[in-house]
Amino acid sequence: MKKLFLALFFLAALGFSSPAFAAKVYITKYASQAQQKVYLVKYASQANCKVYQVKYSSQAGAGKWFFVKYESQADLKIHYVKYESQADLKVFYVKYESQANCRF
C-alpha cells in the first residue's frame, strides 16, 4: 500500500509522467534540486527501475533514458545518492533495450 501511495505521489509530482516514462533526464549537483534521488544497485533483482541509456532523445521512452546537458531540457531531474536508504528510486542499467522496465 505504501509503495502504491509513493508511486501515485511521484506521478502527480512529475505531472503524470513517472520515472519509467521520463524521456530526458538531467543529473543535478545537489539532492535538493532533484525530483528523484537515485541509488544504483548491483543486481537487476534489487531495482525497481531497469534503465537503458539511449543515444538519441527521439529513442527515449518507457525505461529508456536520454541524458541532457541542460536542466531546462529535462523531463526528470535526478541526483545519485551514496546510500540506498536515501533513495526514492533504485536503478539498474541494463545492456539491452528490451530489458528496460520500471515497477513500483
N, C-alpha and C positions, 0 to 999 in steps of 0.2 A: 504494500500500500504506500509506504514511504517513497519507494522508487518511482511509483506512478505519479505521485504528487510532485516529486522533484522534476520528473520528465515534463509534466504539464507546465510547471513553473518556468522551466527553461524555454519551452516552446513559446510561451507568452512573452518572456523577456526578449526573445530573439525575433519577435514579430511573426510567430508561427513558422519560423524556419529553424529546425533543430540542427544540432551539430552534424547529424547524419546527412543532412541535405545542404549544408553550407558549402557553397562552391568556392568562394575566395576567402582565404584565411590570412590574417596578419598576426605576427608574433609580437606581443608587447614587451616593453622593457620591465615594467612593474606589474605585479599581480593586481593592483587596484585599478589598472586600466583595462583589464581583460574582462570579457563576458564569461569565459570558461577558464578554469585552472586545470591544466592537463598534466597527467603523470604518465610517463612511458613505462609500460610493463614489459617484462622479459618474455612472456609467453602469451600466445593468442587467446588461450582459455581464460586468462585473467582480465582481459579487456572487455569493456562494454562498447567499444568502438574500434573496428578494424579499418584502418585508413590506407588508401592507395594514393600516392602522390602523383598527380598528372603533370604533363609538361606544358599544356596549354589551358587557358581559362575556359575555353569552349568545351573541353573534355570533362570538366568538373561536374559533380552531381552527388548522388547518394553515396557517402563514404569515400568519395574521390575528391581530394582537396588540392587546390591550386594556391600556392603561397604568393601573396602580393607584396610589393615593395613599400607601398604606402597605405596607411591606416584608412584613408578615405575610400580606397578601392575595395575594402573588405566587407564581407557578409558576416564574418565571425572574427572576433579578436580573442586570441588565446595567450596564456602565459604558462610556460613549463615550470612545474614545481619540483622541488627536490624530494619531497616525501609523499607517499600515497595518501596519507591522511589529510593532506592539504588539497587534494584534487577533487574537482567536480566530475571529471571525465577521465577514464583510464583508456589509453590509446595504445594500439599495437600496429606498427606499419607492416603491411603485407607486401609480398613480392609481385603478386598478380592482381590485376584489376578485378577479376571475377571473385576474389576473396573479400573484397571490401564490403562491409556492412556495419551497422550500428544497432545495438539493442540496449534498452533501458530497464 
